[in-house]
Amino acid sequence: MTRQERTAWTFAAPVLVAIALVFVLPTLLALGLSVTDYSIYALADWSNLRFVGFGNFTDLLTTPLFWRALRNTALFALLGVPLAIGASLFTALLLNDATVRWKPFWRLALFAPYVTGIVATAVVWRFLLNTRFGLLNRGLAALGIAPVDWLGDPRWSIPAILLFVTWKVFGYNMIVFTAALAAVPQDLMEAARLDGADAWGRFRHVTLPAIGPTLLLAAVLSVAGFLQLFAEPYVMTLGGPSQSTVTVLYFMFDEGFKWWNLGQASAVAFVLLILILAVTWVQARIGRRYEWL
């Protein structure tokens, strides 16, 4: 090993150790627990611990609530990712306009929700969405529209939480897109304008290819985030109404820390890990296939 290689490994070692401690080791432990019936009884007496193989995984396939949680999680991801990325990109394009004044202020104001405490903001949104005195329903009443039970009606619970999550997270992607837009070659933009390309044509053929890698990164991170929703439905609806907002992570939490079925909860965690890795792999393949992204 050369001196340069030793130096490189020396600098990389702390990061690799951190990854091993916070990712690799917990993943291996979760995989080990997922093939046992580890529960609160095993905590008291290890002799109660039994190896069950893939029993926890087969039990999940026959658990209706798990499939309900999987469906809800898929809905959150399929609806939330385009909404969050679309709002972020649209706002970044607006702030990239040379005619917009006070750009630092608007960027700070729109980024602020991302760094605020999720529990505190979720509680505030519960009041905003309240059926009787919520600000949103008061606005609807002013327009002559009947109040909506945003968090108590299964038809509106997912849209209500999606509205909150989009408001909470879109500021991060907005800052990332703003940085990517600043790197778009202006000579290409000017050439497209001289060739007669309209605003959509310049966006489609100049801006989009230039920010393609950033867009792919934002999509990967957003999908992983929406697949791991937990705090939002936990604080705002407790998984209700009628289990309409129970997510996979919420189901895992209930199994592990409400019913103390830690083996089953570990199986759910491992399934979620495989799901995120599979979706990320598909996104990476799509990104490589369509280089204009």
N, C-alpha and C positions, 0 to 999 in steps of 0.2 A: 504494500500500500504506500503510495507516494505521500509526500508532505501535504500537498493540496487536498488529497482525498481524506487524510486524517483531520485536517482543519475543517473540511466540509462536514464530516461525521460529527465532529465536536460541536459545531453550531447546530446541527440538526438533532443531536441527541436529546436535548430537553424537550423539543416538540414531539419527538417520537415516544419518549417516556410518557408525556402527558396524554398522547393519543392512546397509548396502551392502557393507561390507568383509567381514563374516563370513557373509552369506547370499546376497546378490544376485550379487556377483562370483564366489564359488566355484561357485554354481549355473550361471552362464553359462560358466565355464571347464569344468565337468564336461560340460555340454551340447556344448561344442566338441570335447572329447576323445572323447565318445561316438560321433562320426561319423568317427573316424579309427582306424587300427590302432596307435595309440600304445602302445609296449611298451619293454622294456629295450633293444631294438636301436635304437629312435629316440632313447633317451637318449644313446647313444654317437655316433649319426650321424643328424642331422635329415633327411638325404636318404632315409632309410628310412621316413619318415612318409608315409602315403598316406591320402587321403580315401576312406572306404568307405561313406558315406551311412548308410543304415539297416541296413547289414550286421551290425553288432554286435547290433542288436535282433532281427533275424531269426535270428541264431545262437542267441540266448537261447531262442527258441521251440523250437529243436530240441535243446536241452541238457537231458537228463533231470534232472541235479542241480539245475538252476535251478527246475524244477517241483517237485522234492522240497523244496527250500528254501522255495518259496512255500507249499507245503502245510503244512510245519512251522510257518512264521511265522503262517499263518492259524489253526492249532491253538492256538498260544501265545496269540494275541489273543482268539479265541473262548472259550477256557477261562479264561484268566488275567484278563481284564478284569472279568467278573462276580465272580470269586473275590476279586480285590483290592478292588474297590469294595464288595462285600458285606461283607467282613471289616472294612473301614474304617468303613462306616456303622454296622454292628452294634456295633463297639467304641465309636464316638462316642456312640451312643444309650445304651450302658451308662454311660459316663462322664458323660453329661448327667443321669443320675438323681441327685436330691438326696440320696439315702441313701448314695451312694458316698463313702468317705473317702479322703483323701490323693490327690485328683485331680491336682494338679501333678506328684506323683511318678509316677503311672501314665502320664500324658501324656508325660513326659520319657523314661520307660523304654521306652514303645512307639514313640516317635519316634526313639530313638537308632539303630536299625538303618539308617534312611534316610540318616543322615549319616556312617555308618562306611564305610571303604574297601571297595569292591565286591570287589576281588581278595582281600583278607585274609579277608573274610567267606565268600567262595566256597570258599577253601581250608579254612576251618573246617568248612563244611557238607560238603565232600568226606569229611572224617573222620567226621562225624556219620552220613553215609549209607554208610560203608564196610560191605561185606558181612560181614567177619569180626569186626571189633571196633567197628563203629559203634554209637553210643548208641541210635539208632532200632531197629536190628535186635536189640540186647540187650533192649530193651523188648518187642519182638515175641516173642523167645525166652521171656521171663518169662510170656507169655500162652500159650505152647505153639504159636506160629506159626513156621513155617520162615523162615529169613532170606531177605530179598529183595535181589537184585542191582540196587539202585536205579539206578546209573549205568552198569551193564554190560548191562542187558536193554533192548532197544528198546521193550518194552511199558511200562516204568516210567521211562524216562529223561526223557520230557517231564513226567509228573506230578512227578517229583523236582525238576526245575528250576523248575517252576511253584510248588511249595511254597516253595522258597528265594526266588524273585522276589517272591511275595506277602508273605512275612515281611519282605523287604528294603524294599518300597516302600509298604506299606499305611499306615505311620505318617504319611506326608505328607498323604494324603487324609483320614486320621483327624483331623488338626489342622484341616484346611479344613472338614470337616463339623462339628467341634465349634464352630467360630466361627459357622457358618451356623445351627446349632441354637440357639445363644444368642440369635439374632435372631428366632426364631419368636415371633409375638405370643402372649403368655400369656393375654390376654383371650379370644382365639379358642379356645385350648386349654381354658380353663375353661368357656366356653360350650358347647363340644362335650361336655365331661364332664357338665355339667348336663343336656344333652339326651339323655344315656344312651349316648353313644358309648363303645364299649370301646377298649382300647389300640390294636388294629389299625385301628379306625375313625378314631381321632384321628390316627394316623400317616398313614393313607391320604388323609384329607380336610383335614388341617391342616398336619402336618409336611411331607409330601411336596411339596405345592404351594409351601410357603414356601422349601424348599431346592432347588427344581427347577433354577434357573440354576446353582447350585453343583454339583448332580449332573451336569448336562450338561457343565460345564467339566471335572469330574473324569473323565468318560467320554472326552472328547476327548483330554485329556492322557494318560490311561492307554492308550488305543488306540495313540496315537503312540509311547508308550514301549515297548509290547509288540511293535509292528511293527519296532522298532529294536533288538531284543535281540541282543547280541553277546558282551559280556564274560562273561556267565553260562555259556553253553554252551562258550565258548572255554576258560575256566578249569576248568570241572567235567568236561567230556566231550570236548573238542576236536572237537565236531561228531558224535561217535559216540554209541552204538555203531551201526554199519551206517548212518551218516549220518542217524540218526533225530533229531538235534538241530541239524542244519545249518539256519541261518536265512538270510534274504536278505542281511542285513548280513554274516554270516559268509561266505557265498558271495562277496560283493563283496570282502571282505578277502583271501580266498584268490586270487581272480582278479588283484587289484591288487598284492599284496605277497608272494604265494608264487610265482605264475606270471608276474608282471609284465605281465599283459595289461591295461594301464591303460585302454585304450579300452573294452574289454569291461566292466571294473569301473565306469567312468563311466556306461556304459549301464545297468548294474544300479542304480547310485545314482539315476539319473534316473527309472527305473521305480519305485523305492521312493518317491521324492518324489511322483510322480503318484498312487501308491496311497494315500499318507497324505493328500494333498489331497482325493482323491475320497471317502475314508472320512469325513474331517472334514466335507466338504460334505453328505454324507448325514446325518451326526449332527446338523448344524445344521438341516437341513430337518425332521428328525424332531422336534427340540426346538421349532421354531416351530409345527409342526402340532399337537403335543400340549402345550398350554401348562401342563398340570398337572404336567409333569416338573420 
